[in-house]
Amino acid sequence: MTDEHLMMCVDSDGKQSLFECTVTGCGRRLIFDHVDARLVILHPGQSTARHHGSTGLVGLTGHLAP
């Protein structure tokens, strides 16, 4: 069974949002670009976990394939 990790938006300027995983020891961090609709992974964290989070109407879910 895949672990579920919650990503929280910790900073946003309206164009980009910084997300961090709330699970201790994971460390996943990413930036979601609202303008270009793309993700920039700053730190992958636990690659086997399913990460999800949202900023209002924008929801993110999924995992990175190796």
CHARMM-style PDB file with segment names, atoms N, HN, CA, C and O in Angstrom:
ATOM      1  N   MET     1       0.841  -1.182   0.000  1.00  0.00      PROA
ATOM      2  CA  MET     1       0.000   0.000   0.000  1.00  0.00      PROA
ATOM      3  C   MET     1       0.890   1.250   0.000  1.00  0.00      PROA
ATOM      4  O   MET     1       1.891   1.302   0.714  1.00  0.00      PROA
ATOM      5  N   THR     2       0.527   2.233  -0.786  1.00  0.00      PROA
ATOM      6  HN  THR     2      -0.287   2.190  -1.365  1.00  0.00      PROA
ATOM      7  CA  THR     2       1.284   3.472  -0.916  1.00  0.00      PROA
ATOM      8  C   THR     2       0.925   4.441   0.207  1.00  0.00      PROA
ATOM      9  O   THR     2      -0.249   4.625   0.529  1.00  0.00      PROA
ATOM     10  N   ASP     3       1.948   5.059   0.799  1.00  0.00      PROA
ATOM     11  HN  ASP     3       2.902   4.910   0.537  1.00  0.00      PROA
ATOM     12  CA  ASP     3       1.712   6.084   1.818  1.00  0.00      PROA
ATOM     13  C   ASP     3       1.109   7.321   1.171  1.00  0.00      PROA
ATOM     14  O   ASP     3       1.417   7.649   0.025  1.00  0.00      PROA
ATOM     15  N   GLU     4       0.245   8.007   1.919  1.00  0.00      PROA
ATOM     16  HN  GLU     4      -0.005   7.741   2.849  1.00  0.00      PROA
ATOM     17  CA  GLU     4      -0.366   9.265   1.481  1.00  0.00      PROA
ATOM     18  C   GLU     4       0.271  10.401   2.270  1.00  0.00      PROA
ATOM     19  O   GLU     4       0.277  10.371   3.501  1.00  0.00      PROA
ATOM     20  N   HSD     5       0.807  11.398   1.579  1.00  0.00      PROA
ATOM     21  HN  HSD     5       0.802  11.422   0.579  1.00  0.00      PROA
ATOM     22  CA  HSD     5       1.417  12.549   2.222  1.00  0.00      PROA
ATOM     23  C   HSD     5       0.694  13.823   1.800  1.00  0.00      PROA
ATOM     24  O   HSD     5       0.394  14.014   0.622  1.00  0.00      PROA
ATOM     25  N   LEU     6       0.418  14.685   2.759  1.00  0.00      PROA
ATOM     26  HN  LEU     6       0.662  14.531   3.717  1.00  0.00      PROA
ATOM     27  CA  LEU     6      -0.246  15.951   2.476  1.00  0.00      PROA
ATOM     28  C   LEU     6       0.785  17.029   2.209  1.00  0.00      PROA
ATOM     29  O   LEU     6       1.716  17.212   2.994  1.00  0.00      PROA
ATOM     30  N   MET     7       0.623  17.746   1.100  1.00  0.00      PROA
ATOM     31  HN  MET     7      -0.133  17.597   0.463  1.00  0.00      PROA
ATOM     32  CA  MET     7       1.464  18.894   0.759  1.00  0.00      PROA
ATOM     33  C   MET     7       0.705  20.162   1.145  1.00  0.00      PROA
ATOM     34  O   MET     7      -0.472  20.316   0.819  1.00  0.00      PROA
ATOM     35  N   MET     8       1.392  21.067   1.842  1.00  0.00      PROA
ATOM     36  HN  MET     8       2.348  20.942   2.108  1.00  0.00      PROA
ATOM     37  CA  MET     8       0.783  22.341   2.242  1.00  0.00      PROA
ATOM     38  C   MET     8       1.448  23.477   1.485  1.00  0.00      PROA
ATOM     39  O   MET     8       2.666  23.499   1.310  1.00  0.00      PROA
ATOM     40  N   CYS     9       0.627  24.423   1.038  1.00  0.00      PROA
ATOM     41  HN  CYS     9      -0.363  24.406   1.180  1.00  0.00      PROA
ATOM     42  CA  CYS     9       1.151  25.630   0.415  1.00  0.00      PROA
ATOM     43  C   CYS     9       1.672  26.531   1.528  1.00  0.00      PROA
ATOM     44  O   CYS     9       0.906  26.962   2.390  1.00  0.00      PROA
ATOM     45  N   VAL    10       2.976  26.816   1.511  1.00  0.00      PROA
ATOM     46  HN  VAL    10       3.598  26.466   0.811  1.00  0.00      PROA
ATOM     47  CA  VAL    10       3.586  27.617   2.570  1.00  0.00      PROA
ATOM     48  C   VAL    10       3.908  29.038   2.118  1.00  0.00      PROA
ATOM     49  O   VAL    10       4.208  29.901   2.942  1.00  0.00      PROA
ATOM     50  N   ASP    11       3.845  29.285   0.797  1.00  0.00      PROA
ATOM     51  HN  ASP    11       3.601  28.584   0.127  1.00  0.00      PROA
ATOM     52  CA  ASP    11       4.104  30.629   0.284  1.00  0.00      PROA
ATOM     53  C   ASP    11       3.544  30.715  -1.132  1.00  0.00      PROA
ATOM     54  O   ASP    11       3.586  29.742  -1.885  1.00  0.00      PROA
ATOM     55  N   SER    12       3.021  31.888  -1.487  1.00  0.00      PROA
ATOM     56  HN  SER    12       2.987  32.678  -0.875  1.00  0.00      PROA
ATOM     57  CA  SER    12       2.480  32.079  -2.825  1.00  0.00      PROA
ATOM     58  C   SER    12       2.466  33.562  -3.166  1.00  0.00      PROA
ATOM     59  O   SER    12       2.211  34.413  -2.315  1.00  0.00      PROA
ATOM     60  N   ASP    13       2.749  33.850  -4.442  1.00  0.00      PROA
ATOM     61  HN  ASP    13       2.956  33.158  -5.133  1.00  0.00      PROA
ATOM     62  CA  ASP    13       2.664  35.230  -4.909  1.00  0.00      PROA
ATOM     63  C   ASP    13       1.541  35.398  -5.931  1.00  0.00      PROA
ATOM     64  O   ASP    13       1.456  36.430  -6.597  1.00  0.00      PROA
ATOM     65  N   GLY    14       0.688  34.397  -6.055  1.00  0.00      PROA
ATOM     66  HN  GLY    14       0.757  33.559  -5.515  1.00  0.00      PROA
ATOM     67  CA  GLY    14      -0.400  34.436  -7.018  1.00  0.00      PROA
ATOM     68  C   GLY    14      -0.027  33.825  -8.363  1.00  0.00      PROA
ATOM     69  O   GLY    14      -0.900  33.371  -9.102  1.00  0.00      PROA
ATOM     70  N   LYS    15       1.248  33.811  -8.681  1.00  0.00      PROA
ATOM     71  HN  LYS    15       1.958  34.180  -8.081  1.00  0.00      PROA
ATOM     72  CA  LYS    15       1.733  33.210  -9.920  1.00  0.00      PROA
ATOM     73  C   LYS    15       2.410  31.872  -9.669  1.00  0.00      PROA
ATOM     74  O   LYS    15       2.334  30.958 -10.491  1.00  0.00      PROA
ATOM     75  N   GLN    16       3.075  31.768  -8.518  1.00  0.00      PROA
ATOM     76  HN  GLN    16       3.137  32.510  -7.850  1.00  0.00      PROA
ATOM     77  CA  GLN    16       3.747  30.533  -8.132  1.00  0.00      PROA
ATOM     78  C   GLN    16       3.446  30.235  -6.667  1.00  0.00      PROA
ATOM     79  O   GLN    16       3.325  31.147  -5.849  1.00  0.00      PROA
ATOM     80  N   SER    17       3.325  28.946  -6.347  1.00  0.00      PROA
ATOM     81  HN  SER    17       3.423  28.205  -7.012  1.00  0.00      PROA
ATOM     82  CA  SER    17       3.075  28.521  -4.971  1.00  0.00      PROA
ATOM     83  C   SER    17       4.135  27.512  -4.554  1.00  0.00      PROA
ATOM     84  O   SER    17       4.453  26.590  -5.304  1.00  0.00      PROA
ATOM     85  N   LEU    18       4.682  27.691  -3.351  1.00  0.00      PROA
ATOM     86  HN  LEU    18       4.423  28.441  -2.741  1.00  0.00      PROA
ATOM     87  CA  LEU    18       5.654  26.766  -2.783  1.00  0.00      PROA
ATOM     88  C   LEU    18       4.917  25.791  -1.886  1.00  0.00      PROA
ATOM     89  O   LEU    18       4.194  26.198  -0.976  1.00  0.00      PROA
ATOM     90  N   PHE    19       5.100  24.489  -2.144  1.00  0.00      PROA
ATOM     91  HN  PHE    19       5.686  24.158  -2.883  1.00  0.00      PROA
ATOM     92  CA  PHE    19       4.486  23.437  -1.354  1.00  0.00      PROA
ATOM     93  C   PHE    19       5.559  22.658  -0.615  1.00  0.00      PROA
ATOM     94  O   PHE    19       6.646  22.426  -1.145  1.00  0.00      PROA
ATOM     95  N   GLU    20       5.245  22.247   0.629  1.00  0.00      PROA
ATOM     96  HN  GLU    20       4.362  22.435   1.059  1.00  0.00      PROA
ATOM     97  CA  GLU    20       6.126  21.394   1.416  1.00  0.00      PROA
ATOM     98  C   GLU    20       5.304  20.250   1.992  1.00  0.00      PROA
ATOM     99  O   GLU    20       4.149  20.432   2.376  1.00  0.00      PROA
ATOM    100  N   CYS    21       5.917  19.064   2.046  1.00  0.00      PROA
ATOM    101  HN  CYS    21       6.855  18.916   1.734  1.00  0.00      PROA
ATOM    102  CA  CYS    21       5.257  17.894   2.617  1.00  0.00      PROA
ATOM    103  C   CYS    21       5.174  18.052   4.133  1.00  0.00      PROA
ATOM    104  O   CYS    21       6.121  18.517   4.768  1.00  0.00      PROA
ATOM    105  N   THR    22       4.043  17.666   4.707  1.00  0.00      PROA
ATOM    106  HN  THR    22       3.273  17.289   4.191  1.00  0.00      PROA
ATOM    107  CA  THR    22       3.821  17.790   6.148  1.00  0.00      PROA
ATOM    108  C   THR    22       4.316  16.574   6.927  1.00  0.00      PROA
ATOM    109  O   THR    22       4.321  16.603   8.157  1.00  0.00      PROA
ATOM    110  N   VAL    23       4.733  15.508   6.245  1.00  0.00      PROA
ATOM    111  HN  VAL    23       4.729  15.484   5.245  1.00  0.00      PROA
ATOM    112  CA  VAL    23       5.179  14.289   6.918  1.00  0.00      PROA
ATOM    113  C   VAL    23       6.642  14.441   7.345  1.00  0.00      PROA
ATOM    114  O   VAL    23       7.518  14.688   6.516  1.00  0.00      PROA
ATOM    115  N   THR    24       6.888  14.291   8.625  1.00  0.00      PROA
ATOM    116  HN  THR    24       6.177  14.090   9.298  1.00  0.00      PROA
ATOM    117  CA  THR    24       8.231  14.412   9.178  1.00  0.00      PROA
ATOM    118  C   THR    24       9.180  13.431   8.501  1.00  0.00      PROA
ATOM    119  O   THR    24       8.885  12.241   8.390  1.00  0.00      PROA
ATOM    120  N   GLY    25      10.318  13.943   8.052  1.00  0.00      PROA
ATOM    121  HN  GLY    25      10.558  14.909   8.143  1.00  0.00      PROA
ATOM    122  CA  GLY    25      11.326  13.105   7.431  1.00  0.00      PROA
ATOM    123  C   GLY    25      11.209  12.969   5.926  1.00  0.00      PROA
ATOM    124  O   GLY    25      12.131  12.457   5.291  1.00  0.00      PROA
ATOM    125  N   CYS    26      10.103  13.411   5.326  1.00  0.00      PROA
ATOM    126  HN  CYS    26       9.354  13.827   5.841  1.00  0.00      PROA
ATOM    127  CA  CYS    26       9.942  13.295   3.873  1.00  0.00      PROA
ATOM    128  C   CYS    26      10.733  14.395   3.161  1.00  0.00      PROA
ATOM    129  O   CYS    26      11.623  14.102   2.362  1.00  0.00      PROA
ATOM    130  N   GLY    27      10.418  15.634   3.441  1.00  0.00      PROA
ATOM    131  HN  GLY    27       9.695  15.872   4.090  1.00  0.00      PROA
ATOM    132  CA  GLY    27      11.158  16.751   2.873  1.00  0.00      PROA
ATOM    133  C   GLY    27      10.805  17.149   1.451  1.00  0.00      PROA
ATOM    134  O   GLY    27      11.493  17.981   0.861  1.00  0.00      PROA
ATOM    135  N   ARG    28       9.736  16.571   0.880  1.00  0.00      PROA
ATOM    136  HN  ARG    28       9.176  15.895   1.359  1.00  0.00      PROA
ATOM    137  CA  ARG    28       9.377  16.941  -0.500  1.00  0.00      PROA
ATOM    138  C   ARG    28       8.990  18.418  -0.560  1.00  0.00      PROA
ATOM    139  O   ARG    28       8.194  18.901   0.245  1.00  0.00      PROA
ATOM    140  N   ARG    29       9.573  19.125  -1.533  1.00  0.00      PROA
ATOM    141  HN  ARG    29      10.220  18.733  -2.187  1.00  0.00      PROA
ATOM    142  CA  ARG    29       9.287  20.540  -1.760  1.00  0.00      PROA
ATOM    143  C   ARG    29       9.142  20.757  -3.264  1.00  0.00      PROA
ATOM    144  O   ARG    29       9.907  20.207  -4.056  1.00  0.00      PROA
ATOM    145  N   LEU    30       8.161  21.555  -3.645  1.00  0.00      PROA
ATOM    146  HN  LEU    30       7.539  22.001  -3.001  1.00  0.00      PROA
ATOM    147  CA  LEU    30       7.970  21.852  -5.054  1.00  0.00      PROA
ATOM    148  C   LEU    30       7.342  23.223  -5.226  1.00  0.00      PROA
ATOM    149  O   LEU    30       6.736  23.775  -4.307  1.00  0.00      PROA
ATOM    150  N   ILE    31       7.503  23.755  -6.424  1.00  0.00      PROA
ATOM    151  HN  ILE    31       7.995  23.307  -7.171  1.00  0.00      PROA
ATOM    152  CA  ILE    31       6.861  25.007  -6.797  1.00  0.00      PROA
ATOM    153  C   ILE    31       5.870  24.688  -7.898  1.00  0.00      PROA
ATOM    154  O   ILE    31       6.212  24.034  -8.884  1.00  0.00      PROA
ATOM    155  N   PHE    32       4.629  25.155  -7.726  1.00  0.00      PROA
ATOM    156  HN  PHE    32       4.351  25.686  -6.925  1.00  0.00      PROA
ATOM    157  CA  PHE    32       3.625  25.036  -8.776  1.00  0.00      PROA
ATOM    158  C   PHE    32       3.493  26.389  -9.440  1.00  0.00      PROA
ATOM    159  O   PHE    32       3.188  27.387  -8.787  1.00  0.00      PROA
ATOM    160  N   ASP    33       3.725  26.417 -10.747  1.00  0.00      PROA
ATOM    161  HN  ASP    33       3.972  25.607 -11.278  1.00  0.00      PROA
ATOM    162  CA  ASP    33       3.608  27.634 -11.548  1.00  0.00      PROA
ATOM    163  C   ASP    33       2.182  27.698 -12.103  1.00  0.00      PROA
ATOM    164  O   ASP    33       1.822  26.921 -12.988  1.00  0.00      PROA
ATOM    165  N   HSD    34       1.376  28.622 -11.583  1.00  0.00      PROA
ATOM    166  HN  HSD    34       1.668  29.253 -10.864  1.00  0.00      PROA
ATOM    167  CA  HSD    34      -0.029  28.753 -11.993  1.00  0.00      PROA
ATOM    168  C   HSD    34      -0.148  29.281 -13.416  1.00  0.00      PROA
ATOM    169  O   HSD    34      -1.116  28.962 -14.106  1.00  0.00      PROA
ATOM    170  N   VAL    35       0.810  30.079 -13.872  1.00  0.00      PROA
ATOM    171  HN  VAL    35       1.597  30.338 -13.312  1.00  0.00      PROA
ATOM    172  CA  VAL    35       0.762  30.686 -15.204  1.00  0.00      PROA
ATOM    173  C   VAL    35       1.037  29.639 -16.279  1.00  0.00      PROA
ATOM    174  O   VAL    35       0.283  29.525 -17.246  1.00  0.00      PROA
ATOM    175  N   ASP    36       2.118  28.874 -16.111  1.00  0.00      PROA
ATOM    176  HN  ASP    36       2.730  28.967 -15.326  1.00  0.00      PROA
ATOM    177  CA  ASP    36       2.500  27.868 -17.109  1.00  0.00      PROA
ATOM    178  C   ASP    36       1.982  26.472 -16.792  1.00  0.00      PROA
ATOM    179  O   ASP    36       2.210  25.543 -17.568  1.00  0.00      PROA
ATOM    180  N   ALA    37       1.289  26.304 -15.663  1.00  0.00      PROA
ATOM    181  HN  ALA    37       1.104  27.058 -15.033  1.00  0.00      PROA
ATOM    182  CA  ALA    37       0.733  25.012 -15.239  1.00  0.00      PROA
ATOM    183  C   ALA    37       1.803  23.912 -15.241  1.00  0.00      PROA
ATOM    184  O   ALA    37       1.641  22.865 -15.867  1.00  0.00      PROA
ATOM    185  N   ARG    38       2.909  24.182 -14.516  1.00  0.00      PROA
ATOM    186  HN  ARG    38       3.042  25.033 -14.007  1.00  0.00      PROA
ATOM    187  CA  ARG    38       3.974  23.189 -14.425  1.00  0.00      PROA
ATOM    188  C   ARG    38       4.509  23.121 -13.002  1.00  0.00      PROA
ATOM    189  O   ARG    38       4.357  24.051 -12.210  1.00  0.00      PROA
ATOM    190  N   LEU    39       5.138  21.990 -12.704  1.00  0.00      PROA
ATOM    191  HN  LEU    39       5.261  21.234 -13.348  1.00  0.00      PROA
ATOM    192  CA  LEU    39       5.742  21.764 -11.394  1.00  0.00      PROA
ATOM    193  C   LEU    39       7.259  21.816 -11.511  1.00  0.00      PROA
ATOM    194  O   LEU    39       7.839  21.328 -12.481  1.00  0.00      PROA
ATOM    195  N   VAL    40       7.882  22.411 -10.515  1.00  0.00      PROA
ATOM    196  HN  VAL    40       7.411  22.807  -9.728  1.00  0.00      PROA
ATOM    197  CA  VAL    40       9.335  22.397 -10.407  1.00  0.00      PROA
ATOM    198  C   VAL    40       9.643  21.705  -9.085  1.00  0.00      PROA
ATOM    199  O   VAL    40       9.342  22.242  -8.019  1.00  0.00      PROA
ATOM    200  N   ILE    41      10.241  20.519  -9.145  1.00  0.00      PROA
ATOM    201  HN  ILE    41      10.486  20.083 -10.011  1.00  0.00      PROA
ATOM    202  CA  ILE    41      10.552  19.751  -7.949  1.00  0.00      PROA
ATOM    203  C   ILE    41      11.871  20.267  -7.369  1.00  0.00      PROA
ATOM    204  O   ILE    41      12.916  20.189  -8.016  1.00  0.00      PROA
ATOM    205  N   LEU    42      11.812  20.791  -6.149  1.00  0.00      PROA
ATOM    206  HN  LEU    42      10.964  20.855  -5.624  1.00  0.00      PROA
ATOM    207  CA  LEU    42      13.006  21.281  -5.474  1.00  0.00      PROA
ATOM    208  C   LEU    42      13.693  20.155  -4.712  1.00  0.00      PROA
ATOM    209  O   LEU    42      14.921  20.084  -4.670  1.00  0.00      PROA
ATOM    210  N   HSD    43      12.901  19.279  -4.113  1.00  0.00      PROA
ATOM    211  HN  HSD    43      11.903  19.336  -4.146  1.00  0.00      PROA
ATOM    212  CA  HSD    43      13.413  18.105  -3.400  1.00  0.00      PROA
ATOM    213  C   HSD    43      12.351  17.017  -3.518  1.00  0.00      PROA
ATOM    214  O   HSD    43      11.200  17.250  -3.148  1.00  0.00      PROA
ATOM    215  N   PRO    44      12.707  15.829  -4.026  1.00  0.00      PROA
ATOM    216  CA  PRO    44      11.707  14.790  -4.289  1.00  0.00      PROA
ATOM    217  C   PRO    44      11.089  14.144  -3.053  1.00  0.00      PROA
ATOM    218  O   PRO    44       9.978  13.618  -3.130  1.00  0.00      PROA
ATOM    219  N   GLY    45      11.782  14.170  -1.918  1.00  0.00      PROA
ATOM    220  HN  GLY    45      12.684  14.596  -1.855  1.00  0.00      PROA
ATOM    221  CA  GLY    45      11.240  13.510  -0.724  1.00  0.00      PROA
ATOM    222  C   GLY    45      11.118  12.013  -0.934  1.00  0.00      PROA
ATOM    223  O   GLY    45      11.924  11.415  -1.646  1.00  0.00      PROA
ATOM    224  N   GLN    46      10.115  11.402  -0.318  1.00  0.00      PROA
ATOM    225  HN  GLN    46       9.460  11.888   0.261  1.00  0.00      PROA
ATOM    226  CA  GLN    46       9.896   9.955  -0.441  1.00  0.00      PROA
ATOM    227  C   GLN    46       9.183   9.679  -1.761  1.00  0.00      PROA
ATOM    228  O   GLN    46       7.991   9.954  -1.902  1.00  0.00      PROA
ATOM    229  N   SER    47       9.912   9.140  -2.715  1.00  0.00      PROA
ATOM    230  HN  SER    47      10.880   8.917  -2.601  1.00  0.00      PROA
ATOM    231  CA  SER    47       9.373   8.944  -4.059  1.00  0.00      PROA
ATOM    232  C   SER    47       8.279   7.886  -4.125  1.00  0.00      PROA
ATOM    233  O   SER    47       7.509   7.863  -5.085  1.00  0.00      PROA
ATOM    234  N   THR    48       8.195   7.010  -3.129  1.00  0.00      PROA
ATOM    235  HN  THR    48       8.821   7.029  -2.350  1.00  0.00      PROA
ATOM    236  CA  THR    48       7.166   5.963  -3.149  1.00  0.00      PROA
ATOM    237  C   THR    48       5.833   6.443  -2.596  1.00  0.00      PROA
ATOM    238  O   THR    48       4.827   5.747  -2.732  1.00  0.00      PROA
ATOM    239  N   ALA    49       5.803   7.623  -1.971  1.00  0.00      PROA
ATOM    240  HN  ALA    49       6.620   8.189  -1.861  1.00  0.00      PROA
ATOM    241  CA  ALA    49       4.564   8.143  -1.381  1.00  0.00      PROA
ATOM    242  C   ALA    49       3.735   8.899  -2.417  1.00  0.00      PROA
ATOM    243  O   ALA    49       4.274   9.497  -3.349  1.00  0.00      PROA
ATOM    244  N   ARG    50       2.423   8.860  -2.236  1.00  0.00      PROA
ATOM    245  HN  ARG    50       1.985   8.375  -1.479  1.00  0.00      PROA
ATOM    246  CA  ARG    50       1.502   9.637  -3.064  1.00  0.00      PROA
ATOM    247  C   ARG    50       1.297  10.974  -2.360  1.00  0.00      PROA
ATOM    248  O   ARG    50       0.804  11.011  -1.233  1.00  0.00      PROA
ATOM    249  N   HSD    51       1.667  12.059  -3.008  1.00  0.00      PROA
ATOM    250  HN  HSD    51       2.068  12.029  -3.923  1.00  0.00      PROA
ATOM    251  CA  HSD    51       1.563  13.391  -2.428  1.00  0.00      PROA
ATOM    252  C   HSD    51       0.346  14.107  -2.997  1.00  0.00      PROA
ATOM    253  O   HSD    51       0.040  13.978  -4.182  1.00  0.00      PROA
ATOM    254  N   HSD    52      -0.352  14.870  -2.139  1.00  0.00      PROA
ATOM    255  HN  HSD    52      -0.103  14.975  -1.176  1.00  0.00      PROA
ATOM    256  CA  HSD    52      -1.499  15.645  -2.617  1.00  0.00      PROA
ATOM    257  C   HSD    52      -1.629  16.921  -1.802  1.00  0.00      PROA
ATOM    258  O   HSD    52      -1.179  16.994  -0.658  1.00  0.00      PROA
ATOM    259  N   GLY    53      -2.248  17.919  -2.403  1.00  0.00      PROA
ATOM    260  HN  GLY    53      -2.614  17.860  -3.332  1.00  0.00      PROA
ATOM    261  CA  GLY    53      -2.461  19.199  -1.748  1.00  0.00      PROA
ATOM    262  C   GLY    53      -3.244  20.110  -2.671  1.00  0.00      PROA
ATOM    263  O   GLY    53      -3.546  19.735  -3.803  1.00  0.00      PROA
ATOM    264  N   SER    54      -3.580  21.309  -2.199  1.00  0.00      PROA
ATOM    265  HN  SER    54      -3.335  21.614  -1.279  1.00  0.00      PROA
ATOM    266  CA  SER    54      -4.334  22.231  -3.041  1.00  0.00      PROA
ATOM    267  C   SER    54      -4.133  23.672  -2.608  1.00  0.00      PROA
ATOM    268  O   SER    54      -3.705  23.958  -1.490  1.00  0.00      PROA
ATOM    269  N   THR    55      -4.457  24.570  -3.529  1.00  0.00      PROA
ATOM    270  HN  THR    55      -4.805  24.338  -4.438  1.00  0.00      PROA
ATOM    271  CA  THR    55      -4.533  26.003  -3.232  1.00  0.00      PROA
ATOM    272  C   THR    55      -5.888  26.460  -3.746  1.00  0.00      PROA
ATOM    273  O   THR    55      -6.002  26.903  -4.889  1.00  0.00      PROA
ATOM    274  N   GLY    56      -6.896  26.359  -2.927  1.00  0.00      PROA
ATOM    275  HN  GLY    56      -6.804  25.999  -1.999  1.00  0.00      PROA
ATOM    276  CA  GLY    56      -8.235  26.760  -3.383  1.00  0.00      PROA
ATOM    277  C   GLY    56      -8.733  25.862  -4.486  1.00  0.00      PROA
ATOM    278  O   GLY    56      -8.988  24.678  -4.262  1.00  0.00      PROA
ATOM    279  N   LEU    57      -8.876  26.417  -5.688  1.00  0.00      PROA
ATOM    280  HN  LEU    57      -8.669  27.379  -5.869  1.00  0.00      PROA
ATOM    281  CA  LEU    57      -9.435  25.671  -6.815  1.00  0.00      PROA
ATOM    282  C   LEU    57      -8.431  24.787  -7.549  1.00  0.00      PROA
ATOM    283  O   LEU    57      -8.818  23.982  -8.396  1.00  0.00      PROA
ATOM    284  N   VAL    58      -7.141  24.933  -7.230  1.00  0.00      PROA
ATOM    285  HN  VAL    58      -6.827  25.587  -6.542  1.00  0.00      PROA
ATOM    286  CA  VAL    58      -6.108  24.129  -7.881  1.00  0.00      PROA
ATOM    287  C   VAL    58      -5.729  22.972  -6.982  1.00  0.00      PROA
ATOM    288  O   VAL    58      -5.271  23.190  -5.860  1.00  0.00      PROA
ATOM    289  N   GLY    59      -5.909  21.737  -7.450  1.00  0.00      PROA
ATOM    290  HN  GLY    59      -6.281  21.560  -8.362  1.00  0.00      PROA
ATOM    291  CA  GLY    59      -5.535  20.559  -6.669  1.00  0.00      PROA
ATOM    292  C   GLY    59      -4.409  19.803  -7.330  1.00  0.00      PROA
ATOM    293  O   GLY    59      -4.360  19.709  -8.556  1.00  0.00      PROA
ATOM    294  N   LEU    60      -3.493  19.257  -6.531  1.00  0.00      PROA
ATOM    295  HN  LEU    60      -3.533  19.334  -5.535  1.00  0.00      PROA
ATOM    296  CA  LEU    60      -2.360  18.486  -7.031  1.00  0.00      PROA
ATOM    297  C   LEU    60      -2.368  17.120  -6.388  1.00  0.00      PROA
ATOM    298  O   LEU    60      -2.608  16.996  -5.187  1.00  0.00      PROA
ATOM    299  N   THR    61      -2.109  16.094  -7.173  1.00  0.00      PROA
ATOM    300  HN  THR    61      -1.915  16.195  -8.149  1.00  0.00      PROA
ATOM    301  CA  THR    61      -1.975  14.758  -6.617  1.00  0.00      PROA
ATOM    302  C   THR    61      -1.089  13.932  -7.547  1.00  0.00      PROA
ATOM    303  O   THR    61      -1.002  14.224  -8.740  1.00  0.00      PROA
ATOM    304  N   GLY    62      -0.441  12.920  -7.018  1.00  0.00      PROA
ATOM    305  HN  GLY    62      -0.511  12.683  -6.049  1.00  0.00      PROA
ATOM    306  CA  GLY    62       0.357  12.046  -7.853  1.00  0.00      PROA
ATOM    307  C   GLY    62       1.690  11.688  -7.232  1.00  0.00      PROA
ATOM    308  O   GLY    62       1.961  11.999  -6.072  1.00  0.00      PROA
ATOM    309  N   HSD    63       2.520  11.027  -8.028  1.00  0.00      PROA
ATOM    310  HN  HSD    63       2.300  10.774  -8.971  1.00  0.00      PROA
ATOM    311  CA  HSD    63       3.860  10.644  -7.593  1.00  0.00      PROA
ATOM    312  C   HSD    63       4.793  10.721  -8.784  1.00  0.00      PROA
ATOM    313  O   HSD    63       4.351  10.728  -9.934  1.00  0.00      PROA
ATOM    314  N   LEU    64       6.080  10.778  -8.505  1.00  0.00      PROA
ATOM    315  HN  LEU    64       6.438  10.773  -7.572  1.00  0.00      PROA
ATOM    316  CA  LEU    64       7.089  10.836  -9.550  1.00  0.00      PROA
ATOM    317  C   LEU    64       7.468   9.433  -9.959  1.00  0.00      PROA
ATOM    318  O   LEU    64       7.688   8.568  -9.112  1.00  0.00      PROA
ATOM    319  N   ALA    65       7.544   9.206 -11.253  1.00  0.00      PROA
ATOM    320  HN  ALA    65       7.365   9.909 -11.942  1.00  0.00      PROA
ATOM    321  CA  ALA    65       8.023   7.922 -11.746  1.00  0.00      PROA
ATOM    322  C   ALA    65       9.529   7.992 -11.869  1.00  0.00      PROA
ATOM    323  O   ALA    65      10.059   8.989 -12.361  1.00  0.00      PROA
ATOM    324  N   PRO    66      10.239   6.953 -11.430  1.00  0.00      PROA
ATOM    325  CA  PRO    66      11.705   6.966 -11.520  1.00  0.00      PROA
ATOM    326  C   PRO    66      12.197   6.960 -12.955  1.00  0.00      PROA
ATOM    327  OT1 PRO    66      13.404   6.970 -13.194  1.00  0.00      PROA
TER     328      PRO     66
END
